[in-house]
Amino acid sequence: MPNNSTCLNTPDMLQSLDHGTFFSRRCIWVNGPVIVGAGPSGLAVGAGLKQQGVPFIILERANCIASLWQNRTYDRLKLHLPKQFCQLPDFPFPEDFPEYPTKHQFITYLDSYARHFDISPNFNETVQSAKYDETFGLWRVRTVLAGGPGLGQLEVEYICRWLVVASGENAEKVVPEFEGLESFGGDVTHACDYKSGENFRGKRVLVVGCGNSGMEVSLDLCNHNARPSMVVRSSVHVLPKEVLGKSTFELAVFMMKWLPLWLIDKILIFLAWLILGNVEKYGLKRPKIGPLQLKNAAGKTPVLDIGALSKIRSGQIKVVVGIKKFSSGQVELLDGEVLDIDSVVLATGYRSNVPSWLKENEFFSEDGILKNPFPNGWKGRAGLYAVGFTRKGLSGASLDAISVAHDIGRSWKEDMKQRKHSVTVRHRRCISHF
């Protein structure tokens, strides 16, 4: 079970808990925070706590760290931003890594990060609920731990003073309902299960969604001689990945030091028009709000073009309007056009799963998003924290992880001093009594 990050000794204040409820399942007192999620956010918090000598437990429902990257991403994926904006605190990428590391290089980096800071999550352990106990001022985190073959499941309850939610904005796939999809008859795959276009050679594939995933899946299908049609249901910002050899994101970050967002948005749109041309004539209508303002307001990330636009221009990727309904081997679009298709790939995104297990309604909204925007959203009440919900990518998660680790570290050290003082006082009273 847990390593030196846990303490199985229950403190005095827990001795008075009702015997029936407290000991009805395996119960573990954690002398430090419980962190939910072993992705980059959870690892970054763990590293910060390790450096301060604060014990902790990381709970991860999958069998590995960064399960989104390891199990739910396509093979050709690379980081869309330069590596300096994606590295975790106190551990830079290797110098020989390219500016945009591949999926496998990023996973290797995260494995090295966990080893470097000696972080060992509890794998295959799913959080069922986390609730603050007002009576005792503690968090009760209930989990189900999957055993080996034939061993069944073990219910565990962790008791802690601090809880860090690091399960991320992309914990669960989003699968919209479409009329007639059950009668379609062909393969229907979510982007999280898509690995390569190899199995789609020669097939007519409908890609639902035009974000970064939809664009990249469509490009990958083209490169494997499939025939993709990409559904564009709403407006989208398409920006060049680089401007004069420099990352567009890096340019935007530099301009943020001097210019307001609305002006930066105008500059980015102008540069996009200059480099990419008028994308609206290909069915890619731009939103009225600028790319950075839209990202802040709605969390909608602009598309960084890595080659899909040239395939759209050449007609190899067909842009189509929204879906009306499916039928056997076909899809009818909102404009009345009917397409014969063999397969469907749903690049329809992900969502947070926090509302399904965190029993509180002040810190997170009903859709699992923080109510307070970055940079003030990392700390809630009663020892509750969140990392990885900034809509600012890995750089935003790293900044929040540093804040959370420092805040918990300070509280933990104060708590240790109070405990030592309490033990000393009781000991002196015992001596004077005799």
Residue, then its C-alpha position, 0 to 999 in steps of 0.5 A: m500500500p502507501n510508502n513513507s508518504t502515509c502515516l497509519n497512526t490515527p491522531d487523537m481527535l479521530q479516536s472519538l469518531d463513531h466506531g461503526t462508521f469509521f472502521s466499516r472499511r479500511c481507513i487510513w490517516v494521511n499525515g499530509p494531503v491526498i492528491v487526486g490524479a497522477g497526470p502532470s498537475g498531480l506530479a508537479v504538486g507532489a514534487g513541490l511537496k517532496q522538496q519541503g519534506v511534506p508526506f502525501i498520497i497520489l490516487e490514480r484510477a489508471n495503471c500509469i501516470a499521465s494516462l490521458w497521454q499514454n492511453r488516450t492520444y493518437d500516435r502522431l501527436k506532438l506538443h503544440l507549444p514549445k517545450q519551455f512552456c510545457q515543462l514542469p517545475d524544477f525539471p527542464f526537458p532534456e536539451d536534445f529533445p526537439e522544440y516540439p517533443t513527441k507524445h512518446q518523448f513527453i511521456t518519457y519526460l514525465d516518467s523521468y520527473a516521477r523518478h527524479f522526485d521519487i513519486s509513487p502514486n497508488f494506481n488502479e484506485t478510483v475515488q468514489s467520493a470526497k467530502y469535508d467533515e465539518t465536525f472534525g475539520l477533515w476530508r474523508v476520501r473514499t476509494v475503490l482499489a482494484g485487486g488482482p485477478g480473482l481478488g475483487q475490490l477493496e474499499v478504502e477511506y482516507i482521512c486528511r486535512w488537505l485535498v488537492v484536485a488534480s484530475g484535470e479538465n479532460a478526465e472524461k470524453v464527451v460523446p454528443e447524442f445524434e439522431g440515428l447514430e445507432s442505425f449507422g452501422g459503421d465504426v464509431t470511434h472517439a478521438c481518445d481511442y483513435k491511434s492512427g489512420e492505418n485502419f482507415r485506408g480508402k475509407r470515407v470518414l466523417v470527423v466530428g469536430c474542428g478543434n486541434s484534435g479534429m484537424e490533426v485526425s483529419l490530417d492523419l487520415c489524409n496521410h493514410n489515404a483515407r477520405p475525411s470530411m470534417v464537421v464544422r459546427s461553429s466558428v473557429h480561430v485558425l492560427p499559424k503554428e509559427v510566425l517567421g520561425k517563432s512560435t505564435f504562442e511565444l509571440a503572444v506571451f511576449m506581447m502580453k507584457w506590453l499590450p492589452l488582450w484585445l490588441i494582441d488578438k487583432i495582431l494575431i488575426f492579422l498575422a493569420w490572414l497574412i500567412l494563412g489567407n482568408v480561411e472563411k472561404y473554406g468554411l472556417k468562419r472566425p468567431k467575433i471574439g478574438p482568440l485569446q479573449l475567447k480562450n479566457a472567456a470560454g476555454k476554447t483553444p485556437v487551432l494551431d495549423i500544422g498542415a491540415l489547412s493545405k489539405i482543406r485548400s486542395g480538397q483532400i479534407k472536405v469541410v461540411v456543416g453540422i449534422k442533422k441525422f445518421s442513417s445506414g451508411q450515411v449522414e444527412l447534414l443541416d444544409g440537406e447534403v447527404l454523405d455516404i460514409d464508412s466510419v465516424v471519428l468523434a473529435t468532440g472533446y473532454r470534460s471534467n469529472v469532478p462533480s461526480w465525486l467531489k461533494e461541494n458546490e463553492f469551489f467548482s461549478e456544476d460542469g467541473i470548472l473552477k468558479n474563480p478564474f486564473p490566477n486566483g482559482w487554486k485555493g478553496r476553503a477548508g484545505l481544498y485545492a485545485v491544479g490543472f483547471t486553469r485553461k492555461g495549459l501546462s504552464g498555468a498548471s505548473l504555476d498553480a502547483i507551485s502555489v499549492a505546494h508552498d501553501i500546504g507546506r506552510s500549513w503542514k509545518e505549522d501543524m507539526k509544531q502545534r502537535k509537538h507542543s501539544v505532546t510536550v504539554r501533556h507530558r509535563r502535565c503527566i510528570s507534575h501530576f505524579 
